[in-house]
Amino acid sequence: MALRPFRVTLRRSRLALLLFCLLAACFALALLYWHGPWLLLLVDLALLLACLQNEGWLANRRRPLCLDVSASGVLSAVFADGCELWLLDGNSRSSPWLSVVMAHAGSQKRRLTLWPDSADADGLRKLRVFLRWQPDARQP
């Protein structure tokens, strides 16, 4: 059976934002409770900012607006300033709760983490099926 082309429109994950902020707050409270070194609070803040940047909550990260999969199994990422073809890496993972798309765009490696609220349910389901059952698309 032939692959039907589909598009997954992406959005920033509120679940990831909540999880990262909650973990950072717990770490900060633990440091304050056990009178830990104050310098670790800066490390905590830096890790929180790095996670928020990776998820697209900070403006300086180039994050795709949507992912297109063609009938031939070619994955392309659509950005605000154009489109980019991605060759899937064998390290892409897919589960109902988290999907990680690992790809190559030219000579650069790309990683995209998709949480359950990163896109609509049907689009994420199609992408999970595509990531699991398209071994020919993983060939560089």
N, CA, C and O atoms as a MOPAC input file, in Angstrom:
PM7 MOZYME 1SCF
protein

 N      0.83500 1    -1.17400 1     0.00000 1
 C      0.00000 1     0.00000 1     0.00000 1
 C      0.88400 1     1.24300 1     0.00000 1
 O      1.85700 1     1.33300 1     0.75000 1
 N      0.53000 1     2.18900 1    -0.84700 1
 C      1.32900 1     3.40100 1    -1.00600 1
 C      1.12100 1     4.33900 1     0.19000 1
 O      0.07500 1     4.34500 1     0.84000 1
 N      2.13300 1     5.10500 1     0.43700 1
 C      2.07400 1     6.08500 1     1.52300 1
 C      1.29400 1     7.30500 1     1.05900 1
 O      1.54800 1     7.83400 1    -0.02200 1
 N      0.36800 1     7.74100 1     1.85500 1
 C     -0.36300 1     8.96300 1     1.55200 1
 C      0.39900 1    10.14400 1     2.13700 1
 O      0.81900 1    10.10000 1     3.29300 1
 N      0.58000 1    11.19500 1     1.35000 1
 C      1.29400 1    12.35600 1     1.88500 1
 C      0.48400 1    13.01500 1     3.00500 1
 O     -0.74700 1    13.03000 1     2.98500 1
 N      1.20300 1    13.54800 1     3.96300 1
 C      0.52700 1    14.22900 1     5.07500 1
 C      1.40800 1    15.34800 1     5.60300 1
 O      2.60600 1    15.41000 1     5.32700 1
 N      0.78300 1    16.22500 1     6.36600 1
 C      1.46600 1    17.36900 1     6.96800 1
 C      1.14200 1    17.40000 1     8.45200 1
 O     -0.00600 1    17.20800 1     8.85400 1
 N      2.16700 1    17.64300 1     9.26300 1
 C      2.00400 1    17.77600 1    10.70300 1
 C      2.35100 1    19.22300 1    11.06700 1
 O      3.51000 1    19.63000 1    10.98400 1
 N      1.35400 1    19.98100 1    11.46300 1
 C      1.57100 1    21.35700 1    11.88000 1
 C      2.00500 1    21.36200 1    13.34800 1
 O      1.32400 1    20.81100 1    14.21300 1
 N      3.13200 1    21.98300 1    13.60400 1
 C      3.74500 1    21.93800 1    14.93500 1
 C      3.40400 1    23.18700 1    15.73700 1
 O      3.13400 1    24.25000 1    15.17700 1
 N      3.42200 1    23.04000 1    17.04200 1
 C      3.25700 1    24.15700 1    17.97000 1
 C      4.15700 1    23.89900 1    19.18700 1
 O      4.61400 1    22.78000 1    19.42100 1
 N      4.39100 1    24.95700 1    19.94200 1
 C      5.22700 1    24.81000 1    21.13800 1
 C      4.46100 1    24.01300 1    22.18900 1
 O      3.25100 1    24.17600 1    22.34900 1
 N      5.16600 1    23.16900 1    22.88700 1
 C      4.54400 1    22.27800 1    23.85600 1
 C      4.40900 1    22.94800 1    25.21800 1
 O      5.40300 1    23.35600 1    25.81900 1
 N      3.18700 1    23.05800 1    25.69200 1
 C      2.95600 1    23.58100 1    27.04100 1
 C      3.31700 1    22.53800 1    28.09300 1
 O      3.70300 1    22.88100 1    29.21100 1
 N      3.19100 1    21.27400 1    27.73200 1
 C      3.56600 1    20.19500 1    28.64700 1
 C      5.06100 1    20.24300 1    28.95100 1
 O      5.46900 1    20.09300 1    30.10300 1
 N      5.87000 1    20.45100 1    27.92500 1
 C      7.31800 1    20.55600 1    28.13200 1
 C      7.65800 1    21.78700 1    28.96300 1
 O      8.52600 1    21.73200 1    29.83500 1
 N      6.97400 1    22.89600 1    28.69300 1
 C      7.20500 1    24.11100 1    29.47300 1
 C      6.89700 1    23.86800 1    30.94700 1
 O      7.68300 1    24.24200 1    31.81700 1
 N      5.77300 1    23.25400 1    31.22500 1
 C      5.39200 1    22.96400 1    32.60300 1
 C      6.38300 1    22.01500 1    33.27300 1
 O      6.78000 1    22.23100 1    34.41800 1
 N      6.77900 1    20.96900 1    32.56000 1
 C      7.71200 1    19.98300 1    33.11600 1
 C      9.06500 1    20.60500 1    33.43100 1
 O      9.61200 1    20.38400 1    34.51200 1
 N      9.61100 1    21.38100 1    32.49800 1
 C     10.92400 1    21.98900 1    32.71600 1
 C     10.89000 1    23.00200 1    33.85600 1
 O     11.80200 1    23.03700 1    34.68200 1
 N      9.85700 1    23.81700 1    33.90500 1
 C      9.74400 1    24.81300 1    34.99000 1
 C      9.55100 1    24.13300 1    36.34100 1
 O     10.11500 1    24.56700 1    37.34600 1
 N      8.76000 1    23.07400 1    36.36300 1
 C      8.53700 1    22.34500 1    37.61000 1
 C      9.82600 1    21.68800 1    38.10700 1
 O     10.12600 1    21.74200 1    39.30000 1
 N     10.58300 1    21.07400 1    37.20900 1
 C     11.86200 1    20.46200 1    37.61300 1
 C     12.85900 1    21.50700 1    38.10300 1
 O     13.57100 1    21.27700 1    39.08000 1
 N     12.91200 1    22.64900 1    37.43100 1
 C     13.82500 1    23.70700 1    37.85800 1
 C     13.42700 1    24.26000 1    39.22400 1
 O     14.28800 1    24.54500 1    40.05700 1
 N     12.11900 1    24.41000 1    39.45500 1
 C     11.66000 1    24.90800 1    40.75300 1
 C     11.94600 1    23.89800 1    41.86400 1
 O     12.34800 1    24.28400 1    42.96200 1
 N     11.74400 1    22.61700 1    41.58800 1
 C     12.04400 1    21.58400 1    42.59600 1
 C     13.52700 1    21.55900 1    42.93900 1
 O     13.89900 1    21.42100 1    44.10400 1
 N     14.36900 1    21.69100 1    41.92300 1
 C     15.81000 1    21.70100 1    42.15600 1
 C     16.20700 1    22.92700 1    42.98100 1
 O     17.03500 1    22.82400 1    43.88600 1
 N     15.62100 1    24.08200 1    42.67200 1
 C     15.93300 1    25.30700 1    43.42000 1
 C     15.45900 1    25.19600 1    44.87100 1
 O     16.16800 1    25.61500 1    45.78600 1
 N     14.28000 1    24.64300 1    45.08400 1
 C     13.78500 1    24.46800 1    46.45400 1
 C     14.64400 1    23.48100 1    47.24000 1
 O     14.88900 1    23.68100 1    48.43000 1
 N     15.09900 1    22.42600 1    46.58500 1
 C     15.97300 1    21.46000 1    47.26000 1
 C     17.29400 1    22.12000 1    47.65300 1
 O     17.81900 1    21.86600 1    48.73800 1
 N     17.83300 1    22.97000 1    46.76600 1
 C     19.07100 1    23.68800 1    47.10800 1
 C     18.86500 1    24.61300 1    48.29700 1
 O     19.71800 1    24.70000 1    49.18100 1
 N     17.73400 1    25.30100 1    48.31600 1
 C     17.47000 1    26.21800 1    49.42700 1
 C     17.21900 1    25.46100 1    50.72700 1
 O     17.64300 1    25.90600 1    51.79400 1
 N     16.54300 1    24.33800 1    50.64900 1
 C     16.22000 1    23.56100 1    51.84700 1
 C     17.47300 1    22.96400 1    52.47700 1
 O     17.63700 1    22.99900 1    53.69700 1
 N     18.35400 1    22.41900 1    51.64800 1
 C     19.56700 1    21.78500 1    52.17800 1
 C     20.75600 1    22.74300 1    52.19800 1
 O     21.89200 1    22.30000 1    52.36900 1
 N     20.52400 1    24.03000 1    52.02900 1
 C     21.56600 1    25.05400 1    52.08900 1
 C     22.72300 1    24.71700 1    51.15500 1
 O     23.89300 1    24.74200 1    51.53800 1
 N     22.35900 1    24.40700 1    49.93100 1
 C     23.36700 1    24.08400 1    48.92500 1
 C     24.07700 1    25.32700 1    48.42300 1
 O     23.68600 1    26.44600 1    48.75700 1
 N     25.10900 1    25.14200 1    47.62800 1
 C     25.84700 1    26.30000 1    47.10900 1
 C     24.96300 1    27.13700 1    46.17400 1
 O     24.24300 1    26.59300 1    45.33700 1
 N     25.02600 1    28.45300 1    46.32600 1
 C     24.18600 1    29.36400 1    45.54600 1
 C     24.54800 1    29.34000 1    44.07200 1
 O     23.71900 1    29.67800 1    43.22700 1
 N     25.75300 1    28.95400 1    43.75700 1
 C     26.18100 1    28.91100 1    42.35800 1
 C     25.37500 1    27.88500 1    41.56300 1
 O     25.19500 1    28.03500 1    40.35500 1
 N     24.89500 1    26.85300 1    42.23500 1
 C     24.08700 1    25.85400 1    41.53500 1
 C     22.74100 1    26.41000 1    41.06800 1
 O     22.13400 1    25.86500 1    40.14700 1
 N     22.26900 1    27.49400 1    41.69800 1
 C     21.04800 1    28.13400 1    41.21100 1
 C     21.25500 1    28.74100 1    39.82700 1
 O     20.33800 1    28.75000 1    39.00500 1
 N     22.45500 1    29.24600 1    39.57200 1
 C     22.77000 1    29.75100 1    38.23000 1
 C     22.81600 1    28.61600 1    37.21200 1
 O     22.36700 1    28.77400 1    36.07600 1
 N     23.35400 1    27.48600 1    37.61700 1
 C     23.36400 1    26.31500 1    36.74600 1
 C     21.93500 1    25.86500 1    36.46300 1
 O     21.60400 1    25.50200 1    35.33500 1
 N     21.10000 1    25.89100 1    37.48000 1
 C     19.68500 1    25.53200 1    37.32500 1
 C     18.99600 1    26.46700 1    36.32800 1
 O     18.24900 1    26.01100 1    35.46300 1
 N     19.24200 1    27.74400 1    36.44600 1
 C     18.65400 1    28.71000 1    35.53200 1
 C     19.17200 1    28.51900 1    34.10700 1
 O     18.40700 1    28.62400 1    33.14900 1
 N     20.45800 1    28.24000 1    33.96600 1
 C     21.03100 1    28.01400 1    32.63800 1
 C     20.43400 1    26.77400 1    31.97600 1
 O     20.14600 1    26.78900 1    30.78000 1
 N     20.24800 1    25.70200 1    32.74400 1
 C     19.63600 1    24.49500 1    32.18500 1
 C     18.18300 1    24.73600 1    31.78500 1
 O     17.72500 1    24.23600 1    30.75800 1
 N     17.46300 1    25.50200 1    32.60000 1
 C     16.07700 1    25.83500 1    32.25700 1
 C     16.01800 1    26.64500 1    30.96800 1
 O     15.18000 1    26.37200 1    30.10900 1
 N     16.88900 1    27.63100 1    30.82200 1
 C     16.90800 1    28.43500 1    29.60700 1
 C     17.29000 1    27.60300 1    28.38600 1
 O     16.74600 1    27.81900 1    27.30300 1
 N     18.21600 1    26.65900 1    28.54100 1
 C     18.59700 1    25.79500 1    27.42000 1
 C     17.43400 1    24.90700 1    26.99300 1
 O     17.20700 1    24.71700 1    25.79800 1
 N     16.70600 1    24.37000 1    27.94400 1
 C     15.53900 1    23.53400 1    27.61600 1
 C     14.45000 1    24.35000 1    26.93900 1
 O     13.83200 1    23.88500 1    25.98100 1
 N     14.20600 1    25.56200 1    27.42700 1
 C     13.19100 1    26.41400 1    26.81600 1
 C     13.59000 1    26.84800 1    25.41200 1
 O     12.73700 1    26.97900 1    24.53400 1
 N     14.86800 1    27.06800 1    25.20000 1
 C     15.34200 1    27.41300 1    23.86100 1
 C     15.17500 1    26.23700 1    22.91300 1
 O     14.78200 1    26.42000 1    21.76000 1
 N     15.46700 1    25.04100 1    23.38100 1
 C     15.34100 1    23.84500 1    22.55000 1
 C     13.89300 1    23.60200 1    22.13700 1
 O     13.64000 1    23.12300 1    21.03100 1
 N     12.94800 1    23.92500 1    23.00500 1
 C     11.53400 1    23.71200 1    22.70500 1
 C     10.90300 1    24.86100 1    21.92600 1
 O      9.73200 1    24.78000 1    21.55500 1
 N     11.65300 1    25.92300 1    21.67400 1
 C     11.13800 1    27.01900 1    20.86800 1
 C     10.45000 1    28.11600 1    21.64700 1
 O      9.80900 1    28.97600 1    21.04300 1
 N     10.55600 1    28.12300 1    22.96400 1
 C      9.91800 1    29.16700 1    23.76500 1
 C     10.72500 1    30.45400 1    23.75000 1
 O     10.18400 1    31.51800 1    24.05000 1
 N     11.98800 1    30.38400 1    23.41400 1
 C     12.80300 1    31.58600 1    23.26700 1
 C     12.95900 1    31.87800 1    21.78300 1
 O     13.02100 1    30.95300 1    20.97300 1
 N     13.02100 1    33.13700 1    21.42300 1
 C     12.91600 1    33.54100 1    20.01700 1
 C     14.15900 1    33.23700 1    19.18100 1
 O     14.08900 1    33.32000 1    17.95400 1
 N     15.26400 1    32.89700 1    19.77500 1
 C     16.48900 1    32.72900 1    18.99500 1
 C     16.70100 1    31.30800 1    18.47700 1
 O     17.80700 1    30.98200 1    18.04600 1
 N     15.70000 1    30.47100 1    18.50500 1
 C     15.82100 1    29.10400 1    18.00700 1
 C     15.01500 1    28.96600 1    16.72800 1
 O     13.84300 1    29.34200 1    16.69500 1
 N     15.61700 1    28.43700 1    15.68100 1
 C     14.92800 1    28.19300 1    14.41800 1
 C     14.20100 1    26.85600 1    14.51700 1
 O     14.82900 1    25.79800 1    14.49300 1
 N     12.90100 1    26.90900 1    14.62700 1
 C     12.07900 1    25.71800 1    14.80700 1
 C     11.11300 1    25.59900 1    13.63100 1
 O     10.54100 1    26.60000 1    13.20000 1
 N     10.92400 1    24.38200 1    13.10400 1
 C     10.01500 1    24.23600 1    11.95600 1
 C      8.56500 1    24.52000 1    12.33200 1
 O      8.12900 1    24.25300 1    13.45200 1
 N      7.83400 1    25.06700 1    11.37000 1
 C      6.41000 1    25.31700 1    11.55100 1
 C      5.59600 1    24.04600 1    11.31600 1
 O      4.58300 1    23.81600 1    11.97500 1
 N      6.05100 1    23.22600 1    10.36900 1
 C      5.36600 1    21.96300 1    10.10900 1
 C      6.32000 1    20.99100 1     9.42800 1
 O      7.36200 1    21.38100 1     8.90300 1
 N      5.94300 1    19.72700 1     9.44900 1
 C      6.68300 1    18.65500 1     8.78100 1
 C      5.80200 1    18.09700 1     7.67600 1
 O      4.62500 1    17.81300 1     7.89500 1
 N      6.37700 1    17.94100 1     6.48600 1
 C      5.66300 1    17.35900 1     5.34900 1
 C      6.29500 1    16.02600 1     5.00400 1
 O      7.51900 1    15.90300 1     4.94600 1
 N      5.45700 1    15.03400 1     4.77600 1
 C      5.92000 1    13.73500 1     4.30300 1
 C      5.25800 1    13.50400 1     2.95300 1
 O      4.03200 1    13.51600 1     2.84300 1
 N      6.08000 1    13.29200 1     1.92100 1
 C      5.54600 1    13.10000 1     0.57500 1
 C      5.14800 1    11.64400 1     0.36100 1
 O      5.40100 1    10.79400 1     1.21600 1
 N      4.53300 1    11.36100 1    -0.76800 1
 C      4.10500 1     9.99900 1    -1.09200 1
 C      5.29100 1     9.06400 1    -1.27100 1
 O      5.15700 1     7.85300 1    -1.09200 1
 N      6.45200 1     9.61100 1    -1.62200 1
 C      7.65100 1     8.78300 1    -1.78500 1
 C      8.40300 1     8.59400 1    -0.46800 1
 O      9.42800 1     7.91200 1    -0.44300 1
 N      7.91800 1     9.18100 1     0.62200 1
 C      8.54000 1     8.99000 1     1.92600 1
 C      9.61200 1    10.00500 1     2.26000 1
 O     10.42000 1     9.77100 1     3.15900 1
 N      9.63900 1    11.12700 1     1.56000 1
 C     10.62800 1    12.17500 1     1.81100 1
 C     10.07600 1    13.11900 1     2.87300 1
 O      8.95400 1    13.61400 1     2.76000 1
 N     10.87200 1    13.35900 1     3.89400 1
 C     10.48700 1    14.24300 1     4.99500 1
 C     11.08500 1    15.61700 1     4.74900 1
 O     12.28200 1    15.74300 1     4.49100 1
 N     10.25300 1    16.64500 1     4.82900 1
 C     10.75100 1    18.01300 1     4.68800 1
 C     10.19100 1    18.86100 1     5.81900 1
 O      9.04900 1    18.69100 1     6.24400 1
 N     11.01000 1    19.76100 1     6.28600 1
 C     10.62500 1    20.67300 1     7.35800 1
 C     10.38200 1    22.04400 1     6.75300 1
 O     11.20000 1    22.55000 1     5.98500 1
 N      9.25800 1    22.63700 1     7.10100 1
 C      8.89500 1    23.95300 1     6.58700 1
 C      9.16000 1    24.98200 1     7.68400 1
 O      8.60100 1    24.90100 1     8.77800 1
 N     10.01900 1    25.94500 1     7.37200 1
 C     10.34900 1    27.02400 1     8.28600 1
 C      9.68800 1    28.30900 1     7.80300 1
 O      9.10600 1    28.33700 1     6.71800 1
 N      9.77100 1    29.34900 1     8.58500 1
 C      9.18000 1    30.62600 1     8.18300 1
 C      9.87100 1    31.19100 1     6.94500 1
 O      9.25000 1    31.91500 1     6.16600 1
 N     11.14800 1    30.86700 1     6.75900 1
 C     11.89600 1    31.41200 1     5.63400 1
 C     12.14500 1    30.40600 1     4.51400 1
 O     12.93900 1    30.69000 1     3.61700 1
 N     11.50400 1    29.25400 1     4.53300 1
 C     11.68100 1    28.29900 1     3.44200 1
 C     11.50500 1    26.86400 1     3.89600 1
 O     11.00500 1    26.59000 1     4.98700 1
 N     11.92300 1    25.96700 1     3.04000 1
 C     11.74300 1    24.53000 1     3.26900 1
 C     13.10700 1    23.84000 1     3.24400 1
 O     14.02800 1    24.30400 1     2.57200 1
 N     13.23400 1    22.74100 1     3.96900 1
 C     14.50200 1    22.02400 1     4.08500 1
 C     14.22300 1    20.52300 1     4.05900 1
 O     13.37700 1    20.04000 1     4.81200 1
 N     14.92100 1    19.78400 1     3.20400 1
 C     14.75400 1    18.33100 1     3.15200 1
 C     15.55700 1    17.68200 1     4.26900 1
 O     16.71300 1    18.03300 1     4.50500 1
 N     14.93700 1    16.74100 1     4.94500 1
 C     15.58700 1    16.03100 1     6.03700 1
 C     15.70000 1    14.55900 1     5.67500 1
 O     14.71800 1    13.93800 1     5.26900 1
 N     16.90700 1    13.99600 1     5.82100 1
 C     17.11300 1    12.55800 1     5.69400 1
 C     17.10600 1    11.96600 1     7.08900 1
 O     17.91300 1    12.34400 1     7.93800 1
 N     16.19700 1    11.04400 1     7.32000 1
 C     16.06300 1    10.47600 1     8.66000 1
 C     17.29300 1     9.69000 1     9.05600 1
 O     17.90900 1     9.00300 1     8.24100 1
 N     17.62900 1     9.80700 1    10.31300 1
 C     18.72300 1     9.07200 1    10.91700 1
 C     18.14200 1     7.81000 1    11.55400 1
 O     16.95500 1     7.78300 1    11.87800 1
 N     18.93400 1     6.79000 1    11.73600 1
 C     18.45800 1     5.57600 1    12.38000 1
 C     18.18100 1     5.73400 1    13.85400 1
 O     17.68000 1     4.80400 1    14.48700 1
 N     18.49300 1     6.89300 1    14.42500 1
 C     18.30600 1     7.11900 1    15.85900 1
 C     16.96900 1     7.75000 1    16.20200 1
 O     16.73100 1     8.05900 1    17.37000 1
 N     16.09400 1     7.95200 1    15.24000 1
 C     14.77500 1     8.52200 1    15.53200 1
 C     13.98000 1     7.54000 1    16.37500 1
 O     13.99600 1     6.33500 1    16.12300 1
 N     13.28900 1     8.06000 1    17.36900 1
 C     12.50200 1     7.22300 1    18.28700 1
 C     11.07400 1     7.71500 1    18.31000 1
 O     10.79900 1     8.90000 1    18.12100 1
 N     10.16900 1     6.78000 1    18.54600 1
 C      8.76100 1     7.12800 1    18.54900 1
 C      8.03000 1     6.31900 1    19.60100 1
 O      8.14900 1     5.09500 1    19.65300 1
 N      7.27100 1     7.01100 1    20.43900 1
 C      6.42400 1     6.36500 1    21.43200 1
 C      5.16400 1     7.21200 1    21.56600 1
 O      5.12900 1     8.33500 1    21.06400 1
 N      4.13300 1     6.70500 1    22.22900 1
 C      2.92400 1     7.52200 1    22.37300 1
 C      3.13900 1     8.81700 1    23.15500 1
 O      2.38600 1     9.77400 1    22.97200 1
 N      4.14700 1     8.86500 1    24.02200 1
 C      4.33800 1    10.03400 1    24.86800 1
 C      5.41600 1    10.98100 1    24.38100 1
 O      5.42400 1    12.15600 1    24.75000 1
 N      6.32300 1    10.48600 1    23.56000 1
 C      7.42700 1    11.32400 1    23.11900 1
 C      7.97400 1    10.77100 1    21.81200 1
 O      8.18600 1     9.56600 1    21.67800 1
 N      8.19700 1    11.64900 1    20.86200 1
 C      8.82700 1    11.26100 1    19.60100 1
 C     10.02100 1    12.17300 1    19.37500 1
 O      9.93300 1    13.38600 1    19.56000 1
 N     11.12800 1    11.58400 1    18.97700 1
 C     12.33800 1    12.34400 1    18.69500 1
 C     12.73300 1    12.04800 1    17.25100 1
 O     13.03200 1    10.90900 1    16.89300 1
 N     12.72700 1    13.08900 1    16.43700 1
 C     13.09200 1    12.96100 1    15.02900 1
 C     14.54200 1    13.39100 1    14.90400 1
 O     14.88300 1    14.54400 1    15.16500 1
 N     15.38900 1    12.45900 1    14.50300 1
 C     16.80000 1    12.74400 1    14.25900 1
 C     17.00600 1    12.68600 1    12.74900 1
 O     16.63600 1    11.70700 1    12.10200 1
 N     17.60300 1    13.75100 1    12.18900 1
 C     17.73100 1    13.82500 1    10.74600 1
 C     18.99000 1    14.60000 1    10.37200 1
 O     19.63200 1    15.23700 1    11.20600 1
 N     19.31600 1    14.51900 1     9.08400 1
 C     20.42100 1    15.28400 1     8.51700 1
 C     19.84200 1    16.21600 1     7.46200 1
 O     19.06100 1    15.78900 1     6.61200 1
 N     20.21600 1    17.46300 1     7.51400 1
 C     19.85300 1    18.43900 1     6.49300 1
 C     21.15600 1    18.95000 1     5.90300 1
 O     21.77900 1    19.85500 1     6.45900 1
 N     21.56500 1    18.38400 1     4.79800 1
 C     22.87000 1    18.71200 1     4.24800 1
 C     23.94600 1    18.11300 1     5.13800 1
 O     23.97400 1    16.90200 1     5.35600 1
 N     24.82400 1    18.95000 1     5.64900 1
 C     25.88500 1    18.46800 1     6.54300 1
 C     25.54100 1    18.68700 1     8.01400 1
 O     26.33300 1    18.34300 1     8.89100 1
 N     24.37500 1    19.25100 1     8.28900 1
 C     24.00000 1    19.54800 1     9.66500 1
 C     23.04800 1    18.48700 1    10.21100 1
 O     22.20400 1    17.95000 1     9.49300 1
 N     23.20900 1    18.20600 1    11.49400 1
 C     22.28700 1    17.29500 1    12.16900 1
 C     21.13100 1    18.10400 1    12.74600 1
 O     21.31500 1    19.21200 1    13.25100 1
 N     19.94400 1    17.52800 1    12.66100 1
 C     18.75800 1    18.16200 1    13.21000 1
 C     18.09700 1    17.22100 1    14.20700 1
 O     18.05900 1    16.00800 1    14.00200 1
 N     17.57800 1    17.79200 1    15.28700 1
 C     16.83500 1    17.01200 1    16.28000 1
 C     15.56800 1    17.77200 1    16.62400 1
 O     15.60300 1    18.97200 1    16.89600 1
 N     14.45300 1    17.06400 1    16.60900 1
 C     13.17300 1    17.67500 1    16.92300 1
 C     12.45200 1    16.77100 1    17.90700 1
 O     12.18400 1    15.60500 1    17.61500 1
 N     12.14000 1    17.31600 1    19.07500 1
 C     11.42600 1    16.56500 1    20.10200 1
 C      9.95100 1    16.94400 1    20.03200 1
 O      9.59600 1    18.12100 1    20.07700 1
 N      9.09700 1    15.92300 1    19.92000 1
 C      7.66100 1    16.15400 1    19.81200 1
 C      6.96000 1    15.54400 1    21.00900 1
 O      6.98600 1    14.32900 1    21.20300 1
 N      6.33700 1    16.38900 1    21.80600 1
 C      5.56900 1    15.97600 1    22.96300 1
 C      4.13100 1    15.68900 1    22.52400 1
 O      3.77100 1    16.01000 1    21.39200 1
 N      3.30300 1    15.09900 1    23.37900 1
 C      1.92200 1    14.78800 1    22.96100 1
 C      1.09700 1    16.01000 1    22.56200 1
 O      0.13800 1    15.87900 1    21.80000 1
 N      1.45000 1    17.18600 1    23.05900 1
 C      0.69400 1    18.37700 1    22.68100 1
 C      1.44800 1    19.26200 1    21.68700 1
 O      1.11200 1    20.43600 1    21.52900 1
 N      2.46300 1    18.71200 1    21.01700 1
 C      3.22300 1    19.47300 1    20.03100 1
 C      2.49700 1    19.60400 1    18.70000 1
 O      2.86100 1    20.44700 1    17.88100 1
 N      1.49500 1    18.79700 1    18.47500 1
 C      0.71400 1    18.82800 1    17.22800 1
 C     -0.61500 1    18.13900 1    17.50400 1
 O     -0.84200 1    17.61700 1    18.59500 1
 N     -1.49400 1    18.14500 1    16.49700 1
 C     -2.76500 1    17.45500 1    16.68700 1
 C     -2.53000 1    15.94500 1    16.76700 1
 O     -1.52400 1    15.44000 1    16.26900 1
 N     -3.45200 1    15.24100 1    17.38800 1
 C     -3.27500 1    13.81400 1    17.66900 1
 C     -3.14800 1    12.98700 1    16.39600 1
 O     -2.32800 1    12.07100 1    16.33300 1
 N     -3.94700 1    13.29900 1    15.38600 1
 C     -3.90500 1    12.51500 1    14.15400 1
 C     -2.57700 1    12.70500 1    13.41500 1
 O     -2.01700 1    11.74400 1    12.88600 1
 N     -2.08000 1    13.92900 1    13.37900 1
 C     -0.79900 1    14.18500 1    12.73300 1
 C      0.35800 1    13.49300 1    13.43700 1
 O      1.24500 1    12.94400 1    12.78500 1
 N      0.35200 1    13.51800 1    14.77200 1
 C      1.40800 1    12.82300 1    15.52400 1
 C      1.32100 1    11.30600 1    15.33400 1
 O      2.34700 1    10.63000 1    15.26500 1
 N      0.10700 1    10.77500 1    15.25100 1
 C     -0.06200 1     9.34300 1    15.03300 1
 C      0.51200 1     8.94900 1    13.67200 1
 O      1.21700 1     7.94500 1    13.56700 1
 N      0.22400 1     9.71800 1    12.64500 1
 C      0.75900 1     9.43200 1    11.31300 1
 C      2.28000 1     9.51800 1    11.30200 1
 O      2.94600 1     8.69800 1    10.66900 1
 N      2.82800 1    10.50500 1    11.99800 1
 C      4.28400 1    10.64900 1    12.05000 1
 C      4.92000 1     9.50300 1    12.81600 1
 O      5.98000 1     9.02000 1    12.41800 1
 N      4.30300 1     9.05000 1    13.90800 1
 C      4.83900 1     7.89600 1    14.65400 1
 C      4.83600 1     6.64400 1    13.78700 1
 O      5.80500 1     5.88500 1    13.79300 1
 N      3.77100 1     6.42400 1    13.05100 1
 C      3.70900 1     5.26900 1    12.15200 1
 C      4.77800 1     5.38200 1    11.07600 1
 O      5.44000 1     4.39900 1    10.74300 1
 N      4.94200 1     6.57700 1    10.53600 1
 C      5.97000 1     6.79300 1     9.51500 1
 C      7.36800 1     6.51600 1    10.06500 1
 O      8.18100 1     5.87500 1     9.40000 1
 N      7.64900 1     7.00100 1    11.28100 1
 C      8.97700 1     6.79200 1    11.86300 1
 C      9.24200 1     5.31700 1    12.15800 1
 O     10.37700 1     4.85600 1    12.02900 1
 N      8.23000 1     4.58800 1    12.54500 1
 C      8.42700 1     3.17000 1    12.87800 1
 C      8.53200 1     2.27000 1    11.66200 1
 O      9.32700 1     1.33100 1    11.65800 1
 N      7.74300 1     2.53900 1    10.62700 1
 C      7.58600 1     1.57800 1     9.54300 1
 C      8.16900 1     2.02300 1     8.21900 1
 O      7.79900 1     1.47900 1     7.17900 1
 N      9.04700 1     2.97100 1     8.22200 1
 C      9.69500 1     3.40400 1     6.99200 1
 C     11.20100 1     3.18300 1     7.07100 1
 O     11.95500 1     4.15000 1     7.17100 1
 N     11.65800 1     1.92300 1     7.02800 1
 C     13.10400 1     1.69200 1     7.13500 1
 C     13.86700 1     2.21300 1     5.92300 1
 O     15.04000 1     2.56700 1     6.04700 1
 N     13.22500 1     2.27000 1     4.74400 1
 C     13.92700 1     2.77400 1     3.57400 1
 C     14.19300 1     4.28000 1     3.65700 1
 O     15.13700 1     4.77400 1     3.04000 1
 N     13.37200 1     5.00800 1     4.41100 1
 C     13.57200 1     6.45000 1     4.57200 1
 C     14.74100 1     6.74500 1     5.49100 1
 O     15.24800 1     7.86600 1     5.49600 1
 N     15.17800 1     5.77400 1     6.26600 1
 C     16.29600 1     6.00400 1     7.20500 1
 C     17.64300 1     5.82900 1     6.53800 1
 O     18.67400 1     6.12800 1     7.13900 1
 N     17.65200 1     5.35600 1     5.32500 1
 C     18.91500 1     5.16600 1     4.62500 1
 C     19.43700 1     6.51500 1     4.15900 1
 O     18.71200 1     7.24100 1     3.47900 1
 N     20.66300 1     6.87600 1     4.49900 1
 C     21.20300 1     8.15900 1     4.04600 1
 C     21.54800 1     8.14200 1     2.57100 1
 O     22.01400 1     9.14600 1     2.03400 1

